[in-house]
Amino acid sequence: MPRLRLKRYLFTGLLTFIPLWVTWVVFKFVLGMLAGIGAPLVSALLGSLSPSSPKAAAALNSALITSVLALLLTLVVLYLLGWLANRMIGKRLFDAFDALLARIPLVQTIYGGTKKLMAVLQQKPSGVQRVVLIDFPRRGMKVVGFVTRVMIEDGTGREMAAVYIPTTPNPTGGYLEVVPVDELTPTDWTMDQAMAFIISGGAVAPDTLPASPATLRDAQQDPA
């Protein structure tokens, strides 16, 4: 009995710990990325503070305080960018900045592609459901993907969808697949529901999944 109780408590503790650990890993990645953006500016500010207030600079010059200040600074800058982007003068400034980056070949490719992806994911698609299921890496295995674009295949005239497949639990990395539209399995999921499903490793999910077109055809041909 004591051994069974020990195993049960350890297993229960593990199940309790895993969601906390996944949440911490994701937040640590995001917060670390945001803090890394503002870290150079905070270091420069502390360096400029040293000649006039060496004690204050020494007190603030710790890894924890620097990370917190860098994170807060980045959040403030992001808020100001969002506020400015919603103003007419801000839109003109960003348009001028985009035009400047468009003249730099490699930078324009990366920046322009990323910006278009963010804009596409924020808009509702026309004719194709945004969140879909596709067969990957082989038929019979399903993954959640986001349709970013629909194209026409030369010669056949088939509609082909560009589908971004994020990885778990970090959705910032993933794969790009070009899939025939008639092989997509549409869902009624929102972007938030799909991201929760991906980040949680499938733990946060609906009770049912939509069937693929091929599965429905097979079921209709073989009703038994």
For each residue, the residues with C-beta under 8 A, 3 or more apart:
1: 4 5
2: 5 6
3: 6 7
4: 1 7 8
5: 1 2 8 9
6: 2 3 9 10
7: 3 4 10 11
8: 4 5 11 12
9: 5 6 12 13
10: 6 7 13 14
11: 7 8 14 15
12: 8 9 15 16
13: 9 10 16 17
14: 10 11 17 18
15: 11 12 18
16: 12 13 19 20
17: 13 14 20 21
18: 14 15 21 22
19: 16 22 23 200 203
20: 16 17 23 24
21: 17 18 24 25
22: 18 19 25 26 169 199 200 201
23: 19 20 26 27
24: 20 21 27 28
25: 21 22 28 29 169
26: 22 23 29 30 169 170 199
27: 23 24 30 31
28: 24 25 31 32
29: 25 26 32 33 170
30: 26 27 33 34
31: 27 28 34 35 71
32: 28 29 35 36
33: 29 30 36 37
34: 30 31 37 38 70 71 74 75
35: 31 32 38 39 67 68 70 71 74
36: 32 33 39 70
37: 33 34 70 74
38: 34 35 41 42 69 70 71 72 73 74 77
39: 35 36 42 43 66 67 70
40: 43 44
41: 38 44 45 70 73
42: 38 39 45 46 66 69 70 73
43: 39 40 46 47 66
44: 40 41 47 48
45: 41 42 48 49
46: 42 43 49 50 57 60 61 66
47: 43 44 50 57
48: 44 45 51
49: 45 46 52 53 56 57 60
50: 46 47 53 54 57
51: 48 54
52: 49
53: 49 50 56 57
54: 50 51 57 58
55: 58 59
56: 49 53 59 60
57: 46 47 49 50 53 54 60 61
58: 54 55 61
59: 55 56 62 65
60: 46 49 56 57 65 66 69
61: 46 57 58 65 66
62: 59 65 66
63: 66 67
64: 67 68
65: 59 60 61 62 68 69
66: 39 42 43 46 60 61 62 63 69 70
67: 35 39 63 64 70 71
68: 35 64 65 71 72
69: 38 42 60 65 66 72 73
70: 34 35 36 37 38 39 41 42 66 67 73 74
71: 31 34 35 38 67 68 74 75
72: 38 68 69 75 76
73: 38 41 42 69 70 76 77
74: 34 35 37 38 70 71 77 78
75: 34 71 72 78 79
76: 72 73 79 80
77: 38 73 74 80 81
78: 74 75 81 82
79: 75 76 82 83
80: 76 77 83 84
81: 77 78 84 85
82: 78 79 85 86
83: 79 80 86 87 90
84: 80 81 87 89 90 93 94
85: 81 82 90 91 94
86: 82 83 90
87: 83 84 90 91
88: 91 92
89: 84 92 93
90: 83 84 85 86 87 93 94
91: 85 87 88 94 95
92: 88 89 95 96
93: 84 89 90 96 97
94: 84 85 90 91 97 98
95: 91 92 98 99
96: 92 93 99 100
97: 93 94 100 101
98: 94 95 101 102 115
99: 95 96 102 103
100: 96 97 103 104
101: 97 98 104 107 108 111 112
102: 98 99 108 112
103: 99 100 108
104: 100 101 107 108
105: 108 109
106: 109 110
107: 101 104 110 111
108: 101 102 103 104 105 111 112
109: 105 106 112 113
110: 106 107 113 114
111: 101 107 108 114 115
112: 101 102 108 109 115 116
113: 109 110 116 117
114: 110 111 117 118
115: 98 111 112 118 119
116: 112 113 119 120
117: 113 114 120 121 148 164
118: 114 115 121 122
119: 115 116 122 123
120: 116 117 123 148 149
121: 117 118 130 146 148 191
122: 118 119
123: 119 120
124: 130
125: 128 129 130 147
126:
127: 150
128: 125 132 147 150 161 181 184 186
129: 125 132 147 184 186 187 188
130: 121 124 125 146 147 191
131: 144 145 146 147 187 189 190 191 193 194
132: 128 129 144 145 146 147 161 163 184 185 186 187
133: 142 143 144 145 184 185 187 209 210 212
134: 142 143 145 163 165 177 179 183 184 185
135: 138 139 140 141 142 183 212
136: 141 142 143 145 165 175 177
137: 141
138: 135 141
139: 135
140: 135
141: 135 136 137 138
142: 133 134 135 136 185 209 212
143: 133 134 136 165
144: 131 132 133 165 166 187 189 194 197 198
145: 131 132 133 134 136 163 164 165 177 179
146: 121 130 131 132 163 164 166 191 194
147: 125 128 129 130 131 132 150 161 162 163 184
148: 117 120 121 162 163 164
149: 120 161 162
150: 127 128 147 159 160 161 162 181
151: 159 160 161 162 178
152: 157 158 159 160
153: 156 157 158 159 160
154:
155:
156: 153
157: 152 153
158: 152 153 180 181 182
159: 150 151 152 153 180 181 182
160: 150 151 152 153 178 179 180 181
161: 128 132 147 149 150 151 178 179 180 181 184
162: 147 148 149 150 151 176 177 178
163: 132 134 145 146 147 148 176 177 178 179 184
164: 117 145 146 148 174 175 176
165: 134 136 143 144 145 174 175 176 177
166: 144 146 171 172 173 174 198
167: 170 171 173 174 175 198
168: 171 198 199 201 202
169: 22 25 26 198 199 200 201
170: 26 29 167 173
171: 166 167 168 174 195 198 199
172: 166
173: 166 167 170
174: 164 165 166 167 171
175: 136 164 165 167
176: 162 163 164 165
177: 134 136 145 162 163 165
178: 151 160 161 162 163
179: 134 145 160 161 163 183 184
180: 158 159 160 161 183 184
181: 128 150 158 159 160 161 184
182: 158 159 213
183: 134 135 179 180 212 213 214
184: 128 129 132 133 134 147 161 163 179 180 181
185: 132 133 134 142 210 211 212 213
186: 128 129 132 210
187: 129 131 132 133 144 194 209 210
188: 129 210
189: 131 144 193 194 197 206
190: 131 193 194
191: 121 130 131 146 194 195
192: 195 196
193: 131 189 190 196 197 206
194: 131 144 146 187 189 190 191 197 198
195: 171 191 192 198 199
196: 192 193 199 200 204
197: 144 189 193 194 200 202 204 205
198: 144 166 167 168 169 171 194 195 201
199: 22 26 168 169 171 195 196 204
200: 19 22 169 196 197 203 204 205
201: 22 168 169 198
202: 168 197 205
203: 19 200
204: 196 197 199 200
205: 197 200 202
206: 189 193 209
207:
208:
209: 133 142 187 206
210: 133 185 186 187 188
211: 185 215 216 219
212: 133 135 142 183 185 215 216
213: 182 183 185 216 217
214: 183 217 218
215: 211 212 218 219
216: 211 212 213 219 220
217: 213 214 220 221
218: 214 215 221 222
219: 211 215 216 222 223
220: 216 217 223
221: 217 218
222: 218 219
223: 219 220
224:
